[in-house]
Amino acid sequence: MNRRELLKGFGASLLAGGPILAATSLKRPDPPQTAPEPRSATTGREKAPERSDMDRLLDAIAQVESGNRADAIGDNGRAVGAYQMWKICVDDVNRIVSSHHTVPDRHMFTYSDRINPTLSRSMCRIYITHYGRGDLERMARCFNGGPRGHLKAATLPYWKKVKAEMERNR
């Protein structure tokens, strides 16, 4: 057997987990174990994955703001999209994004992104995460009343609406 055939056989043996593994006393790794899918106790069907509090909050805000309508326009044309964002909110999100990345303008949102369901949700998430600091009530109230909205009594009724919507859609 020449060197080329030996190397070819070595590669095939290695790929197949053959004698080379046995000769070197290495074991073929066990396949990864996956947990069985959770099942409903009543129906036996697979359960839907749990939605995070953040997802529920974002859904509730969109519902309270616009009935979750991406084409909604309010406040005399200044509030646009499912999250009813003003241009100043987009500007603030872009400032937040650029301040958290070493490359400025890594992704800058545009005003027209407010009508895009995915991009407007991303902008809302960035804004409330930045100002809300992990507290759902603070996040919702800041989104409604600005960076210090959680301190304004006027945002309490808004929070109650958002909270009720979150409870309704558990």
C-alpha positions as CSV (number, residue, x, y, z in Angstrom):
1,M,0.0,0.0,0.0
2,N,1.5,3.3,-1.0
3,R,1.4,6.5,1.1
4,R,-1.5,8.0,-0.8
5,E,-3.7,4.9,-0.2
6,L,-2.8,4.8,3.4
7,L,-3.7,8.5,3.9
8,K,-6.9,8.0,2.0
9,G,-7.8,5.0,4.2
10,F,-6.9,7.0,7.3
11,G,-9.3,9.8,6.4
12,A,-12.1,7.5,5.6
13,S,-11.5,5.5,8.8
14,L,-11.5,8.7,10.8
15,L,-14.7,10.0,9.3
16,A,-16.4,6.7,9.9
17,G,-15.2,6.5,13.5
18,G,-13.4,3.3,12.6
19,P,-10.2,1.6,13.9
20,I,-8.3,4.9,14.2
21,L,-10.6,5.9,17.0
22,A,-10.2,2.5,18.6
23,A,-6.5,2.5,18.2
24,T,-6.2,5.9,19.9
25,S,-8.6,4.9,22.7
26,L,-10.9,7.8,21.8
27,K,-14.6,7.2,22.0
28,R,-17.1,8.5,19.5
29,P,-19.0,11.3,21.3
30,D,-22.6,10.4,22.3
31,P,-25.2,12.2,20.4
32,P,-26.6,15.2,22.2
33,Q,-29.5,14.4,24.5
34,T,-32.6,16.5,24.0
35,A,-35.4,16.9,26.5
36,P,-38.7,15.6,25.3
37,E,-41.1,18.3,24.2
38,P,-43.5,19.4,27.0
39,R,-47.0,18.2,26.6
40,S,-50.3,19.5,27.7
41,A,-51.7,17.4,30.5
42,T,-55.2,17.6,29.1
43,T,-54.7,17.2,25.3
44,G,-51.3,15.5,25.1
45,R,-50.3,17.9,22.4
46,E,-47.1,19.9,22.4
47,K,-47.2,23.1,24.4
48,A,-46.4,26.3,22.8
49,P,-43.2,27.9,24.2
50,E,-43.7,30.3,27.1
51,R,-43.7,33.9,26.0
52,S,-41.3,36.2,27.8
53,D,-42.4,39.1,29.9
54,M,-40.7,41.4,27.4
55,D,-42.7,39.9,24.5
56,R,-45.9,40.2,26.5
57,L,-45.1,43.8,27.3
58,L,-44.3,44.7,23.7
59,D,-47.5,43.1,22.5
60,A,-49.5,45.0,25.2
61,I,-47.9,48.3,24.3
62,A,-48.7,47.9,20.6
63,Q,-52.3,46.9,21.5
64,V,-52.8,49.8,23.8
65,E,-51.2,52.3,21.4
66,S,-52.8,51.4,18.1
67,G,-54.7,48.1,18.4
68,N,-51.5,46.6,17.0
69,R,-52.0,48.4,13.6
70,A,-48.8,49.1,11.8
71,D,-50.5,51.6,9.6
72,A,-51.9,53.7,12.5
73,I,-51.3,57.4,12.5
74,G,-52.1,59.6,15.5
75,D,-51.3,62.9,17.2
76,N,-52.0,64.9,14.1
77,G,-49.6,62.8,12.0
78,R,-46.7,62.8,14.5
79,A,-47.2,59.3,16.0
80,V,-46.8,56.5,13.5
81,G,-47.1,52.7,13.5
82,A,-48.2,50.1,15.9
83,Y,-46.1,51.7,18.7
84,Q,-47.2,55.3,17.8
85,M,-43.6,56.5,17.7
86,W,-42.7,60.1,17.2
87,K,-39.6,61.1,15.2
88,I,-37.9,62.2,18.4
89,C,-38.2,58.6,19.7
90,V,-36.5,57.3,16.5
91,D,-33.7,59.9,17.0
92,D,-33.3,58.8,20.6
93,V,-33.2,55.1,19.7
94,N,-30.5,55.8,17.1
95,R,-28.5,57.7,19.7
96,I,-28.8,54.8,22.1
97,V,-27.8,52.3,19.5
98,S,-24.8,54.3,18.3
99,S,-23.6,54.9,21.9
100,H,-23.6,51.2,22.7
101,H,-21.5,50.1,19.7
102,T,-17.9,50.9,18.8
103,V,-18.8,51.5,15.2
104,P,-21.1,54.5,15.0
105,D,-24.2,54.2,12.8
106,R,-24.0,50.4,12.9
107,H,-27.7,50.3,12.2
108,M,-29.6,53.6,12.0
109,F,-33.4,53.4,12.0
110,T,-35.3,55.7,9.7
111,Y,-38.6,57.4,10.3
112,S,-40.3,55.1,7.8
113,D,-39.2,52.1,9.9
114,R,-42.0,53.1,12.3
115,I,-44.6,51.4,10.0
116,N,-42.5,48.2,9.8
117,P,-43.8,45.8,12.4
118,T,-40.4,44.1,13.1
119,L,-38.3,47.3,13.1
120,S,-40.7,49.3,15.2
121,R,-40.8,46.5,17.7
122,S,-37.0,46.5,17.8
123,M,-37.0,50.3,18.3
124,C,-39.5,50.0,21.1
125,R,-37.5,47.2,22.8
126,I,-34.3,49.3,22.6
127,Y,-36.0,52.3,24.0
128,I,-37.8,50.6,26.9
129,T,-34.8,48.4,27.8
130,H,-32.6,51.5,27.9
131,Y,-34.9,53.6,30.1
132,G,-36.9,51.0,31.9
133,R,-33.9,49.2,33.5
134,G,-35.7,45.8,33.7
135,D,-38.9,46.9,35.5
136,L,-42.0,46.3,33.3
137,E,-43.9,49.2,34.8
138,R,-41.0,51.5,34.4
139,M,-40.6,50.4,30.8
140,A,-44.2,51.0,29.9
141,R,-44.4,54.4,31.7
142,C,-41.1,55.6,30.1
143,F,-42.4,54.6,26.7
144,N,-45.5,56.6,27.3
145,G,-44.0,59.6,29.1
146,G,-40.4,59.8,27.9
147,P,-37.2,58.9,29.7
148,R,-38.5,60.1,33.1
149,G,-42.1,59.0,32.4
150,H,-41.9,56.5,35.3
151,L,-41.9,59.5,37.7
152,K,-45.0,61.2,36.1
153,A,-48.4,60.5,37.7
154,A,-50.0,61.0,34.2
155,T,-48.4,57.7,33.0
156,L,-50.1,55.6,35.7
157,P,-53.4,55.1,33.8
158,Y,-51.3,54.1,30.8
159,W,-49.5,51.5,32.8
160,K,-52.8,50.1,34.1
161,K,-54.1,49.7,30.5
162,V,-50.8,47.9,29.5
163,K,-50.8,45.7,32.6
164,A,-54.5,44.7,32.0
165,E,-53.7,43.9,28.4
166,M,-50.7,41.7,29.5
167,E,-53.0,39.9,32.0
168,R,-55.7,39.4,29.4
169,N,-53.2,37.8,27.0
170,R,-51.3,35.5,29.4
